[in-house]
Amino acid sequence: MRRIPGGPVDMLRLVLALALSLSATSALACSFDVGGPYEPGVVTGDIAIGDIPRPILSDAHLTRGTEPPGSSCDDAGTLSFRVGLPDGFEPGIGEFGLLLDVVEGDDAYHIFPDVPIALRSDEGGGTARVFFAWLDGAPRDHVRLKMTVEVRFVYGTRQGPPGAFRIE
C-alpha cells in the first residue's frame, strides 16, 4: 500500500512538529550577548605596561533569578556594568581585553571566565557595557553572592593596574 503525501499521517506529523516548536520558543527566546574571549592579535599602538590605564567602572546592575531553572528567562541572574578609559586615551576601548579575578569571596556560580573578555565600544566612545548571565533559579535556591572582583585592562599580553568592585 502506498502512502499518500499530505494524508492524515503527514498532517499529524506537521501538527506535532508545530506544537513542539511552539513549546520550545520560550527557551529559544533567552539570548544573552555576553561577548567572547579577547584575542591579543596585533596591537595597534605601543603602550608600556605602566601606561595601561586603570579601568573606570560605573553603572552597575545586578538582578537575581525569580523562577526555577528551565521555566523561563527569569531563571537567569545578570550582572552588567560600564567600563571606561580615561578621556582621550588612545587606542580605543575595542583594542583592550578585560580580565576579571575574584580576589575575596567565592564565585559559586562561575560568573566570570578565567580568560580576558573582548570589549566592544558602545556609541563609539571610550566605554563598553560588560554583561554576564548565569543560571540562578528561584530565590529559595540562590547562593549568596559576596565577593570582591578585580578588573584589569589587557593590551596584547600585558595587564594594567586593577580597578575593583564588590558584590553583596
N, C-alpha and C positions, 0 to 999 in steps of 0.2 A: 504494500500500500504506500503510495506517495504522499508526502506531507505537502500541504498547500501553503506557500508563503502568505503571511498575513492572516492565517487561520487562528483559531482560539488559543492554541499553544503559544504562538508568537505574540498575541495580544497580552496573554498572561505574563510572558517574559518582559514585555515592554512596561506593563503596569508595575511589575515587581522592581524592575530597574529604576523607574522613576521614583517609586516610593523610597527605595534605598538611597538614591542620590539626594532626595529632599531631606531625609533624616540626617545625612552627613553634612548638609550645608552649614549648620551652626558650627561644626568642628572646623570646617574649611574657612569660615569667616574670621577665625582667630589668626591674624597675621601681624607679627611684630617685626619691625625692621630694626634689628639690633646691630647692624653693621657686620663687619668681618675683621679678620686679623690684619694688622699692619704689616706691610711688606716693605722693608727698608729700601730695596732697589737703589736707584740712582737719586742722590740728594742734589738739589739744585743750587744750594749755597754752601758756604764753608763756615759753619758755626762751631766755634770752640766749645768744649764741654762746659766751661764756666759761663758761656754766653747763652746757653739754652735756658729760657725763662722758666720761672715757677708758674704752674697753671693758675689762672684766676677762676675760681669756682663760684657759681651763683645759681639761683633759680632752681633749687632742688625740690623734687616732688616724690613722695613715697606713697604708694597705695598697697593695700593688702587684699588678698583674695576674699571673696564673700560667699562662694559656693563650693560644694565638694568637687574634687578633681573629675574632669571629664564632662561636667554638666553644661558648661558654657565658657565663654571667655572670662567670666567673672571668677574663675578659679585661679587666675594669674595675679601674682604680685608684680608691681613695677616700680622701678626707680629711674628717675631721669634728672639730669642736671645740665647746666650750661658750663662749658669750659672755654676759657679765652686766653688770648695772648695780650701782652701789653699793647697799647695803642701804637700803631705804625710799625710794629715789628714785622720784619721780613725774614724768611719766607712766610707765606700764608699758613693758616692752621691745617689745611689739607695736606701739607707736607709732613706733618707730625703724626706719630702714633701716640697712644695714651696707655700707660701701664698702671694698673690698679693693684694694690697689695694690702691685704688686711693685716694690720700691724698690732691690733689689740682686739680681743673678742674672737668670735667664731663665725665663719661664713657657712652656716649649716646647710644652706640651700645651694651653695656653689654658684652664687650670683655672678662673681667676677672671674673672667678667664685668666689662665696662667700666662698668657702671651699678650703683648700690646695689641690694642684695637686700632683700626683705621678711623680717622676723623674726616668728616665732610663738613665743609663750611656751610653755615646756614646764612642765607641772604648775602653771600659773597663777602662776608666780613671776617673779622678775626676771632669769631666764636663758632662753636659747634654744639649741638644738642647731643648728649650721650644718653642712651636708653638701654636698660636691662629689664628682662622679664624672667620669671621663674614660676613653676607650679607651686602655688601657695595653699590652695584649698580653702575650706571654710574656716572661720575664726577659731572654732573649737580645736582645729588641727594645727594651728600656727605654732611655729617655734619662734620664741622671742628673738628679735633682731637687736643686737647690741654689739657694735663694732666700730673701730676707727679704721678708716681706709686712707692710705697714702696714694696720691695721684701724681704721676710724673709724665712729662713730655718725653718722647723718644724721637730722636732725629738720626736717621741711619741706624747705627748700632750704639749710639751714645744716649745716655739718660741725663735729664736735667734734675734740679732740686725738687723735692716733693711739696705739694700742697696737700691738705688733708681735710676730711670731713668725718663727722660722727653720725652714726645711725643708732637711734634708740626708740 
